[in-house]
Amino acid sequence: MGYSYSAPQWLLVFFLYCVLGWCFESTVVSVKQRHFVNRGFLRGPMLPIYGFGAVRQAGRTFFREHGRRDGIRVYCRRCDGKTV
């Protein structure tokens, strides 16, 4: 079971998760402090740590040969393990 992504698709995943991570983190912190807090350190709404984490997790899950066909289940188990 192999997936093949092009470089533009990897960049899209990276930037998408950078922006989604910024939205989530800024929202959580802003609600706690009751005013807007920009958690980003770059110009623009993005936190690259979320993009690197998403690309790394997707790469480890989908490009490794598991010897089984349940890639989505393995991905979900890894996500659960990282949050505990």
C-alpha positions as CSV (number, residue, x, y, z in Angstrom):
1,M,0.0,0.0,0.0
2,G,1.8,3.1,-1.1
3,Y,0.8,6.7,-1.5
4,S,2.6,9.1,-3.7
5,Y,2.4,12.8,-3.1
6,S,4.1,15.5,-5.2
7,A,6.1,18.3,-3.7
8,P,3.3,20.9,-4.1
9,Q,0.9,18.6,-2.2
10,W,3.4,18.2,0.6
11,L,3.7,22.1,0.7
12,L,0.0,22.4,0.7
13,V,-0.3,20.0,3.7
14,F,2.5,21.9,5.5
15,F,1.0,25.3,5.1
16,L,-2.6,24.1,5.7
17,Y,-1.5,22.7,9.1
18,C,0.6,25.7,9.9
19,V,-2.5,28.0,9.5
20,L,-4.9,25.6,11.3
21,G,-2.5,25.2,14.2
22,W,-2.2,29.0,14.4
23,C,-6.0,29.4,14.4
24,F,-6.5,26.7,17.1
25,E,-3.7,28.0,19.4
26,S,-4.6,31.6,19.0
27,T,-8.2,30.9,19.7
28,V,-7.5,28.8,22.8
29,V,-5.1,31.4,24.3
30,S,-7.4,34.4,23.3
31,V,-10.4,32.8,25.0
32,K,-8.4,32.2,28.2
33,Q,-7.0,35.7,28.3
34,R,-10.2,37.3,27.0
35,H,-8.5,39.3,24.3
36,F,-6.9,38.5,21.0
37,V,-3.4,37.0,21.3
38,N,-1.3,36.4,18.2
39,R,0.7,33.2,18.9
40,G,2.6,33.4,15.7
41,F,6.2,34.5,15.4
42,L,6.3,34.8,11.6
43,R,4.8,37.4,9.4
44,G,1.3,36.0,8.7
45,P,-0.9,33.6,10.5
46,M,1.2,30.4,10.8
47,L,3.1,28.3,13.3
48,P,5.5,26.0,11.5
49,I,5.7,23.5,14.3
50,Y,2.2,22.2,13.4
51,G,3.1,21.9,9.7
52,F,6.3,20.0,10.5
53,G,4.4,17.7,12.8
54,A,1.7,17.0,10.3
55,V,4.1,16.3,7.5
56,R,6.3,14.1,9.7
57,Q,3.3,12.1,11.0
58,A,1.8,11.6,7.6
59,G,5.2,10.6,6.2
60,R,5.8,8.1,8.9
61,T,2.3,6.6,8.6
62,F,1.7,6.4,4.9
63,F,5.2,5.8,3.5
64,R,6.3,3.1,5.8
65,E,5.5,-0.5,4.9
66,H,3.3,-1.8,7.7
67,G,2.7,-5.2,6.2
68,R,-1.0,-4.6,6.7
69,R,-3.7,-2.6,4.9
70,D,-5.1,-0.5,7.8
71,G,-3.1,2.7,7.4
72,I,-5.9,5.0,8.7
73,R,-6.3,2.9,11.9
74,V,-2.5,3.0,12.5
75,Y,-2.5,6.8,11.9
76,C,-5.3,7.3,14.4
77,R,-3.6,5.1,17.0
78,R,-0.4,7.1,16.6
79,C,-2.3,10.3,17.0
80,D,-4.0,9.0,20.2
81,G,-0.6,7.9,21.5
82,K,0.9,11.3,21.0
83,T,-1.8,13.1,22.9
84,V,-1.8,10.9,26.0
